[in-house]
Amino acid sequence: MKRNSALILALICCFASVCFAQAPTRKLPQNINRPTINVSAPFISLDGSTLLFTSDYAEDNVPTVYYASKVGPDWQDPVALPKHINTRLNFMKGYTLSADGKTIYITSIKSGGVGGFDIWSGSLKGNSWGDLQNMYAPINSRLHEGSPTFTPDGATMYFMRCEKMDAQKAERCKIMVTKKAANGRWEEPAELPAHINTGNSQTPRISADGSVLIFSSNAMKPSKGGMDLYVSRLVNGEWANPEAMDFVNTEKDDQFVSSISNGRYLLKDAPGKFKSEIIEYLVPEPWRPRAVMKVEGQILGQNGMPIPAYISVTDLATHKRFFSGRPDKEGNYFLYLTQGSKYELSIDPEESHLTFYSKMFDMTVEESPLVQKVNTVLKPVGVGDVLELDGIQFKPYTAEPDDVGFEIQRLSRLIKSSPQLNFELQVSLIGYQEDSTRSHPDLTEISIDSVIIQLDDIDTLGQLYSRDSLIVKTTYHNNRTEKQALALLEQLTASGVDRSSLTYSVHLKPEAIPENRKTLVRLLAKRKN
């Protein structure tokens, strides 16, 4: 019986590992991988919304670049890029995309360039790709440049600069890096170190977090033959010695790959049953970058029109500014958050009487979505409006606000610009706990209840009599909400807010799942009495 139980347990474990482990390879759907067509050289945008690839599904089987977009979980049927992009003057497969998939970069020797093959860019406007623009010096030179790759903010670019290039191949290439200066111009590119540039390093791909660089070379060891893929990790500001990516390298050329922002899978072409197809390969753990999540949205006013605003993100672990920017003229914005910390997104209008917006993102969890949409309307505060104050946190196991100076400042500004209203500060504890002993560090509060009960007893003469007994009950709990509310009111008053316009309320709710326990702070606008 013991042997049977062990066998059953082993089978269950094997079944679970098959069901829940990540698949080592995954094929793209059949509207991309058609059994009668060769597809190759996939490049996917970091946000996973856009895919480019080369296909021989064209007149005379001429290799043609196709474009596909994702709607929800599904890839739409691909379409060929227009002829002003798909030309025989291009370095085939030397195309890439911006992080959001709305700008394409190609490598072409078309007229109007700086030297030989140059890097050109074109933007997606509605459903059409605009005219290509040369990136000029200092990116392009008298040599041949191509295959650029960008960090999500678009401020750092890696590309290859080659002594020789034609439509099919490049030779004697080096990987270059450049950054955007404060004026928006690209700085003079610099070569990556010699242990990266060993004689013919090509097609760089930078991870979304900027810490992992994948490139190809036929001048490195070990090698399986032809162009092989190598990976280097940025450690303390220096690129480590490259390692061969033997889980995808073959004896043929392995060169054109890409990955979405979580870096978990690598897209690459491989021989299929009939034709070449695009496969996703699970990247070994040591080579995976930190995941990156895209936050995007639109900021509008009460009338539905874009409104001037400031966008900032604070790393709550370091209390340092992680991002600052403004929406575009349509009110749209996007930014990227890196795995490993908690962040506060703040959206503030230029006009002080309008509501602001805060949201906290926990990127310490193992799984985060690729994209999070955050749309907001900034309007004059009115009776019944509730502001979620995600940016207000408390130091662990205390009622002391944790570095909330900025939050208090803008909350104070809003309250003082709305003298026609009163405001109620609401502090809610999701995850109230209590115990008869201090069984957890969170149980910092003590409540003592005394109960008088009547007991029957027998005296020394054997007579029955009644007496009172006092029982003291001590309860340890984590309800610091009133202290927290008063601490916030004190800071608001110190900032110049009229205390008579402020009240507070506290709320408790049990929560069994530890990960869901939290303290929430909100502000309710009320009619002035």
C-alpha positions as CSV (number, residue, x, y, z in Angstrom):
1,M,0.0,0.0,0.0
2,K,2.9,2.4,0.9
3,R,4.5,1.6,-2.5
4,N,1.2,2.4,-4.3
5,S,0.8,5.7,-2.4
6,A,4.3,6.7,-3.3
7,L,3.6,5.9,-6.9
8,I,0.4,7.9,-6.9
9,L,2.2,10.9,-5.3
10,A,5.0,10.8,-7.8
11,L,2.5,10.8,-10.7
12,I,0.6,13.7,-9.2
13,C,3.8,15.7,-8.8
14,C,4.8,14.9,-12.4
15,F,1.4,15.9,-13.7
16,A,1.6,19.2,-11.7
17,S,5.0,20.0,-13.0
18,V,3.8,19.5,-16.6
19,C,0.6,21.5,-16.1
20,F,2.1,24.4,-14.1
21,A,5.7,24.7,-15.3
22,Q,6.4,27.1,-18.1
23,A,6.6,25.5,-21.5
24,P,10.2,25.5,-22.9
25,T,8.9,26.4,-26.4
26,R,5.7,27.9,-27.7
27,K,4.6,28.4,-31.4
28,L,3.0,31.6,-32.6
29,P,-0.6,31.1,-33.9
30,Q,-1.4,29.8,-37.4
31,N,-2.3,33.2,-38.9
32,I,1.5,34.0,-38.3
33,N,3.0,30.5,-38.8
34,R,1.3,29.3,-42.0
35,P,2.4,25.8,-43.0
36,T,3.1,26.7,-46.6
37,I,5.0,30.0,-46.0
38,N,8.5,30.7,-44.6
39,V,8.5,33.3,-41.7
40,S,11.6,34.5,-40.0
41,A,13.4,37.3,-38.1
42,P,10.6,38.3,-35.6
43,F,10.8,41.6,-33.8
44,I,8.2,42.3,-31.2
45,S,7.7,45.6,-29.4
46,L,8.5,45.6,-25.6
47,D,4.8,46.1,-24.8
48,G,3.9,43.0,-26.8
49,S,1.5,44.9,-29.0
50,T,3.2,44.8,-32.4
51,L,5.2,42.2,-34.4
52,L,7.3,42.5,-37.5
53,F,8.6,39.5,-39.4
54,T,9.9,38.5,-42.8
55,S,7.8,36.2,-45.1
56,D,8.1,34.9,-48.6
57,Y,4.3,35.2,-49.1
58,A,4.6,37.8,-51.8
59,E,5.0,38.2,-55.6
60,D,7.8,36.0,-56.9
61,N,8.4,34.8,-53.3
62,V,10.4,37.9,-52.6
63,P,11.1,38.3,-48.9
64,T,8.7,40.9,-47.5
65,V,8.3,42.5,-44.1
66,Y,4.9,42.0,-42.5
67,Y,3.3,43.8,-39.6
68,A,0.8,42.3,-37.1
69,S,-0.9,43.9,-34.1
70,K,-2.4,42.3,-31.0
71,V,-6.0,42.9,-29.9
72,G,-6.5,41.5,-26.5
73,P,-4.8,38.1,-26.4
74,D,-5.0,37.5,-30.2
75,W,-2.7,38.4,-33.0
76,Q,-4.6,40.0,-36.0
77,D,-3.9,38.8,-39.5
78,P,-0.6,40.3,-40.6
79,V,-0.3,42.8,-43.5
80,A,2.6,43.7,-45.7
81,L,4.3,47.0,-44.8
82,P,3.9,49.6,-47.6
83,K,6.2,49.8,-50.5
84,H,8.0,52.9,-49.3
85,I,9.2,50.8,-46.3
86,N,9.4,47.4,-48.1
87,T,12.1,48.0,-50.7
88,R,15.1,46.1,-52.1
89,L,17.4,48.8,-50.9
90,N,17.0,47.6,-47.3
91,F,19.3,45.4,-45.3
92,M,16.9,42.5,-45.0
93,K,15.8,41.8,-41.4
94,G,17.5,44.9,-40.1
95,Y,14.2,46.3,-38.8
96,T,13.2,47.1,-35.2
97,L,10.4,48.9,-33.3
98,S,10.1,51.4,-30.5
99,A,8.8,50.1,-27.1
100,D,5.2,51.0,-28.0
101,G,5.4,49.6,-31.5
102,K,4.4,52.9,-33.1
103,T,7.8,53.8,-34.6
104,I,9.6,51.5,-37.0
105,Y,13.3,51.6,-37.7
106,I,14.8,50.2,-40.9
107,T,18.3,49.8,-42.3
108,S,18.5,51.1,-45.9
109,I,20.8,52.5,-48.5
110,K,18.0,54.6,-50.0
111,S,18.9,58.0,-51.4
112,G,19.2,61.0,-49.1
113,G,21.3,59.2,-46.5
114,V,24.6,60.1,-44.8
115,G,26.8,57.2,-45.9
116,G,26.1,53.7,-46.9
117,F,23.3,51.9,-45.2
118,D,21.7,54.2,-42.7
119,I,19.1,54.0,-39.9
120,W,15.7,55.5,-40.9
121,S,12.5,55.8,-38.8
122,G,8.8,56.1,-39.6
123,S,5.8,56.6,-37.3
124,L,2.4,54.9,-37.3
125,K,-0.3,57.5,-37.8
126,G,-3.7,55.9,-37.4
127,N,-3.4,52.8,-39.6
128,S,-0.7,54.2,-41.9
129,W,3.0,54.3,-41.7
130,G,4.4,57.8,-42.4
131,D,7.4,58.7,-44.6
132,L,10.8,57.5,-43.4
133,Q,13.2,60.1,-41.8
134,N,17.0,59.7,-41.8
135,M,18.4,59.8,-38.2
136,Y,21.5,61.6,-39.6
137,A,24.8,62.2,-37.7
138,P,26.0,61.3,-35.1
139,I,24.0,58.1,-35.5
140,N,24.6,57.6,-39.2
141,S,28.1,58.0,-40.6
142,R,30.2,57.3,-43.8
143,L,30.1,53.6,-42.8
144,H,27.0,51.4,-42.5
145,E,24.6,51.6,-39.5
146,G,21.6,49.4,-38.7
147,S,19.5,47.3,-36.3
148,P,18.9,49.8,-33.5
149,T,17.4,48.8,-30.2
150,F,16.1,51.2,-27.5
151,T,15.4,51.3,-23.8
152,P,11.7,51.8,-23.1
153,D,12.1,55.6,-22.4
154,G,13.7,56.0,-25.8
155,A,16.7,57.7,-24.2
156,T,19.4,55.0,-24.9
157,M,20.0,53.4,-28.2
158,Y,22.3,50.5,-29.2
159,F,23.0,49.8,-32.8
160,M,25.6,48.2,-35.1
161,R,28.2,50.1,-37.2
162,C,29.7,48.0,-40.0
163,E,32.6,48.4,-42.4
164,K,30.7,46.3,-45.1
165,M,27.0,45.6,-45.7
166,D,24.7,44.5,-48.4
167,A,21.1,43.5,-48.5
168,Q,21.8,40.0,-47.1
169,K,24.7,40.3,-44.6
170,A,27.1,42.6,-42.8
171,E,30.8,42.2,-41.9
172,R,33.3,43.7,-39.5
173,C,30.6,45.3,-37.3
174,K,30.8,46.9,-33.8
175,I,28.0,47.6,-31.4
176,M,27.6,51.2,-30.5
177,V,25.7,53.0,-27.7
178,T,24.4,56.5,-27.5
179,K,22.2,58.5,-25.1
180,K,19.8,61.4,-25.6
181,A,21.0,64.7,-24.2
182,A,18.7,67.1,-22.3
183,N,18.1,69.0,-25.5
184,G,16.8,65.8,-27.2
185,R,19.8,65.4,-29.5
186,W,21.7,62.1,-29.6
187,E,25.2,62.2,-28.1
188,E,28.3,61.0,-30.0
189,P,28.0,57.1,-30.1
190,A,30.6,55.1,-28.2
191,E,31.8,51.6,-28.9
192,L,31.0,48.9,-26.4
193,P,34.0,47.3,-24.7
194,A,36.4,45.0,-26.6
195,H,35.1,41.8,-24.9
196,I,31.7,42.6,-26.6
197,N,33.2,43.9,-29.9
198,T,35.5,41.0,-30.8
199,G,35.5,41.6,-34.6
200,N,32.0,41.2,-35.9
201,S,29.3,41.9,-33.3
202,Q,25.8,42.6,-34.8
203,T,22.1,43.0,-34.2
204,P,22.0,44.1,-30.5
205,R,18.9,43.7,-28.4
206,I,18.7,45.5,-25.1
207,S,16.2,44.3,-22.4
208,A,13.5,46.5,-21.1
209,D,15.3,47.0,-17.8
210,G,18.5,47.8,-19.6
211,S,20.5,45.1,-17.8
212,V,20.7,42.4,-20.4
213,L,22.2,42.7,-23.9
214,I,21.8,40.0,-26.6
215,F,23.8,40.2,-29.8
216,S,25.1,37.9,-32.5
217,S,28.7,37.2,-33.7
218,N,30.7,34.8,-35.7
219,A,34.0,36.0,-34.1
220,M,33.5,34.6,-30.6
221,K,34.0,31.3,-28.8
222,P,32.4,29.0,-28.0
223,S,30.4,28.8,-31.3
224,K,28.2,26.2,-32.9
225,G,28.9,27.7,-36.4
226,G,27.9,30.8,-38.4
227,M,26.4,33.7,-36.5
228,D,25.6,32.6,-32.9
229,L,23.7,34.5,-30.2
230,Y,25.5,35.7,-27.0
231,V,24.3,37.4,-23.9
232,S,25.9,39.9,-21.5
233,R,24.6,41.3,-18.2
234,L,25.3,44.8,-16.9
235,V,26.9,44.4,-13.4
236,N,27.8,47.5,-11.4
237,G,27.8,49.6,-14.6
238,E,30.1,47.2,-16.6
239,W,29.1,44.6,-19.2
240,A,30.1,41.1,-18.1
241,N,31.8,38.6,-20.3
242,P,29.4,37.3,-22.9
243,E,28.0,33.8,-22.7
244,A,26.8,31.7,-25.7
245,M,23.0,31.2,-25.7
246,D,23.3,27.5,-26.6
247,F,19.7,26.8,-25.8
248,V,18.8,28.5,-29.2
249,N,22.1,28.4,-31.1
250,T,22.5,26.0,-34.0
251,E,25.2,25.2,-36.6
252,K,23.5,27.7,-39.0
253,D,23.2,31.5,-38.6
254,D,21.3,32.5,-35.4
255,Q,20.9,36.2,-35.3
256,F,17.5,37.9,-35.4
257,V,15.6,37.6,-32.1
258,S,13.5,39.7,-29.8
259,S,11.6,39.7,-26.5
260,I,8.8,41.5,-24.7
261,S,9.4,43.5,-21.6
262,N,9.3,40.6,-19.1
263,G,12.1,38.9,-20.9
264,R,10.8,35.5,-20.2
265,Y,10.6,34.2,-23.7
266,L,12.8,34.8,-26.7
267,L,11.2,35.0,-30.2
268,K,13.3,33.3,-33.0
269,D,12.7,31.5,-36.2
270,A,13.4,27.8,-36.5
271,P,12.7,25.0,-39.0
272,G,9.2,23.7,-38.9
273,K,7.5,20.6,-40.2
274,F,7.3,22.1,-43.7
275,K,8.6,25.7,-43.6
276,S,10.4,27.9,-41.1
277,E,8.2,29.2,-38.3
278,I,8.5,31.6,-35.3
279,I,9.0,30.0,-31.9
280,E,9.1,31.4,-28.4
281,Y,11.9,29.9,-26.3
282,L,11.9,30.0,-22.5
283,V,15.0,32.0,-21.4
284,P,17.0,30.3,-18.6
285,E,16.6,32.1,-15.3
286,P,20.2,33.5,-15.1
287,W,19.8,35.4,-18.3
288,R,16.3,36.8,-17.7
289,P,16.1,40.6,-17.0
290,R,13.8,42.1,-14.4
291,A,10.3,42.4,-15.7
292,V,9.1,45.8,-16.8
293,M,5.4,46.9,-16.8
294,K,4.1,49.6,-19.1
295,V,1.7,52.1,-17.6
296,E,-0.3,54.1,-20.1
297,G,-3.4,56.3,-20.1
298,Q,-5.0,59.6,-20.9
299,I,-5.4,62.7,-18.7
300,L,-8.5,64.7,-19.4
301,G,-10.4,67.6,-17.9
302,Q,-14.1,67.6,-16.9
303,N,-15.1,68.7,-20.4
304,G,-13.3,65.7,-22.0
305,M,-10.5,67.7,-23.4
306,P,-6.7,67.2,-22.6
307,I,-5.6,69.2,-19.6
308,P,-2.1,70.4,-18.6
309,A,-0.7,68.2,-15.9
310,Y,2.5,66.8,-14.4
311,I,3.3,63.1,-14.1
312,S,5.8,61.7,-11.6
313,V,6.7,58.3,-10.2
314,T,8.4,57.8,-6.9
315,D,10.3,54.7,-5.9
316,L,8.8,54.1,-2.4
317,A,11.8,52.0,-1.3
318,T,14.4,54.7,-2.0
319,H,12.0,57.7,-1.9
320,K,13.7,58.9,-5.1
321,R,12.0,60.3,-8.2
322,F,11.9,57.4,-10.8
323,F,10.1,59.3,-13.6
324,S,8.8,62.7,-14.4
325,G,7.1,64.0,-17.5
326,R,4.0,65.5,-19.1
327,P,1.3,64.1,-21.3
328,D,1.3,64.8,-25.1
329,K,-1.1,67.3,-26.7
330,E,-3.9,64.6,-26.8
331,G,-3.4,64.0,-23.0
332,N,-1.8,60.6,-23.6
333,Y,1.2,59.3,-21.7
334,F,3.1,56.1,-21.0
335,L,6.0,55.1,-18.8
336,Y,7.7,51.8,-17.6
337,L,8.1,50.4,-14.1
338,T,10.8,47.9,-13.3
339,Q,10.3,44.8,-11.2
340,G,11.7,44.8,-7.6
341,S,10.1,47.8,-5.9
342,K,6.9,49.6,-5.1
343,Y,6.1,52.8,-6.9
344,E,3.7,55.7,-6.5
345,L,2.2,57.3,-9.7
346,S,1.2,61.0,-9.2
347,I,-0.8,63.0,-11.7
348,D,-1.1,66.7,-10.7
349,P,-2.9,69.4,-12.6
350,E,-1.4,72.9,-13.2
351,E,-4.5,74.4,-11.5
352,S,-4.5,73.9,-7.7
353,H,-8.3,73.7,-7.4
354,L,-8.5,70.6,-9.5
355,T,-8.4,67.1,-8.1
356,F,-5.1,65.1,-8.4
357,Y,-4.6,61.4,-8.8
358,S,-2.4,58.8,-7.0
359,K,-1.9,55.1,-7.5
360,M,0.5,52.7,-5.9
361,F,2.0,49.8,-8.0
362,D,3.6,46.8,-6.2
363,M,6.3,45.5,-8.5
364,T,7.7,43.2,-5.9
365,V,5.3,40.4,-6.8
366,E,6.4,37.7,-9.1
367,E,3.8,38.2,-11.8
368,S,2.8,41.7,-13.2
369,P,0.8,42.5,-16.3
370,L,2.7,43.7,-19.3
371,V,0.4,46.8,-19.6
372,Q,-1.7,48.7,-17.0
373,K,-4.1,51.4,-18.3
374,V,-4.6,54.4,-16.0
375,N,-7.0,57.0,-17.4
376,T,-8.0,59.9,-15.1
377,V,-10.2,63.0,-15.2
378,L,-9.0,66.0,-13.3
379,K,-11.9,68.3,-12.3
380,P,-12.9,70.8,-9.6
381,V,-13.6,68.9,-6.4
382,G,-17.3,68.7,-5.5
383,V,-19.6,67.3,-2.8
384,G,-19.4,63.5,-2.6
385,D,-16.1,63.3,-4.5
386,V,-13.7,60.7,-3.0
387,L,-9.9,60.9,-3.6
388,E,-7.9,57.7,-3.2
389,L,-4.7,58.7,-1.4
390,D,-2.5,55.7,-2.4
391,G,0.6,57.8,-1.8
392,I,0.0,58.0,1.9
393,Q,1.7,55.1,3.7
394,F,2.7,54.4,7.3
395,K,5.9,53.1,8.7
396,P,5.6,49.3,9.5
397,Y,3.8,48.5,12.7
398,T,3.4,52.2,13.6
399,A,0.9,55.1,13.2
400,E,3.7,57.3,11.9
401,P,3.3,58.6,8.3
402,D,6.1,57.4,6.0
403,D,7.7,60.3,4.1
404,V,4.4,61.9,3.1
405,G,5.5,65.5,2.8
406,F,4.7,65.7,-0.9
407,E,1.3,64.2,-0.4
408,I,0.5,66.5,2.5
409,Q,1.6,69.5,0.4
410,R,-0.7,68.8,-2.6
411,L,-3.6,67.7,-0.3
412,S,-3.2,70.9,1.6
413,R,-3.2,72.9,-1.6
414,L,-6.4,71.3,-2.8
415,I,-8.2,71.7,0.5
416,K,-7.2,75.4,0.9
417,S,-8.3,76.1,-2.7
418,S,-11.8,74.7,-1.9
419,P,-13.0,76.8,1.1
420,Q,-16.7,76.1,0.2
421,L,-16.2,72.5,1.3
422,N,-15.5,70.4,4.4
423,F,-13.4,67.2,4.1
424,E,-13.5,63.9,5.9
425,L,-10.3,61.9,6.2
426,Q,-11.1,58.2,6.1
427,V,-8.5,55.6,7.3
428,S,-9.5,52.0,6.7
429,L,-7.6,48.9,7.9
430,I,-8.1,45.9,5.7
431,G,-6.9,43.0,7.8
432,Y,-7.8,43.7,11.4
433,Q,-6.3,41.1,13.7
434,E,-6.3,40.4,17.4
435,D,-5.0,37.8,19.8
436,S,-4.7,37.2,23.5
437,T,-0.9,37.3,23.2
438,R,1.4,39.4,21.1
439,S,1.8,36.7,18.5
440,H,2.9,39.0,15.7
441,P,4.9,42.2,15.5
442,D,1.8,43.9,13.9
443,L,-0.2,43.5,17.1
444,T,1.2,46.8,18.7
445,E,-2.0,48.0,20.3
446,I,-3.5,46.8,23.6
447,S,-7.1,47.0,24.8
448,I,-8.0,46.0,28.4
449,D,-11.6,45.0,29.3
450,S,-12.7,44.3,32.9
451,V,-15.8,42.2,33.6
452,I,-17.4,41.8,37.0
453,I,-19.1,38.4,37.4
454,Q,-21.0,37.0,40.4
455,L,-19.7,33.7,41.9
456,D,-21.3,31.4,44.4
457,D,-19.1,30.3,47.2
458,I,-19.2,28.6,50.7
459,D,-17.8,30.3,53.7
460,T,-16.0,28.7,56.6
461,L,-19.3,27.9,58.4
462,G,-20.5,26.0,55.3
463,Q,-23.0,28.7,54.4
464,L,-23.6,29.5,50.7
465,Y,-23.0,33.1,49.7
466,S,-22.4,35.2,46.5
467,R,-19.4,37.4,45.8
468,D,-18.2,39.6,42.9
469,S,-15.1,38.7,40.9
470,L,-13.2,41.1,38.6
471,I,-11.8,39.5,35.4
472,V,-9.3,41.5,33.3
473,K,-9.1,40.6,29.6
474,T,-6.1,41.8,27.6
475,T,-6.3,41.9,23.8
476,Y,-3.5,42.7,21.4
477,H,-4.5,44.1,18.1
478,N,-3.3,46.1,15.0
479,N,-6.0,48.8,14.9
480,R,-3.9,52.0,14.7
481,T,-6.4,53.8,12.4
482,E,-7.4,56.5,14.9
483,K,-3.8,57.4,15.7
484,Q,-3.0,57.4,12.0
485,A,-5.8,59.7,11.2
486,L,-4.9,62.1,13.9
487,A,-1.2,62.1,12.8
488,L,-2.3,63.1,9.3
489,L,-4.7,65.8,10.6
490,E,-1.8,67.2,12.6
491,Q,0.4,67.4,9.5
492,L,-2.4,69.0,7.5
493,T,-3.0,71.6,10.2
494,A,0.7,72.3,10.4
495,S,0.6,73.0,6.6
496,G,-2.0,75.7,7.1
497,V,-5.3,73.9,6.6
498,D,-8.1,75.1,8.8
499,R,-8.7,72.3,11.3
500,S,-12.4,73.2,11.5
501,S,-12.9,72.1,7.9
502,L,-11.5,68.6,8.7
503,T,-13.1,65.5,10.4
504,Y,-12.1,61.9,10.3
505,S,-13.5,58.4,10.4
506,V,-11.9,55.0,10.8
507,H,-13.0,51.6,9.4
508,L,-12.0,48.0,10.1
509,K,-12.3,44.9,8.0
510,P,-10.9,41.4,8.6
511,E,-8.8,39.8,5.8
512,A,-7.6,36.2,5.9
513,I,-5.0,36.5,3.1
514,P,-1.9,38.2,4.4
515,E,-1.0,39.7,0.9
516,N,-4.3,41.5,0.8
517,R,-3.9,43.3,4.2
518,K,-3.3,47.0,3.9
519,T,-4.2,50.5,5.2
520,L,-6.2,52.7,2.9
521,V,-6.5,56.5,3.1
522,R,-9.2,58.4,1.3
523,L,-10.5,62.0,1.4
524,L,-14.3,62.7,1.1
525,A,-15.5,66.1,0.1
526,K,-18.6,67.2,2.1
527,R,-21.0,70.1,2.1
528,K,-20.1,72.9,4.4
529,N,-22.5,73.2,7.3
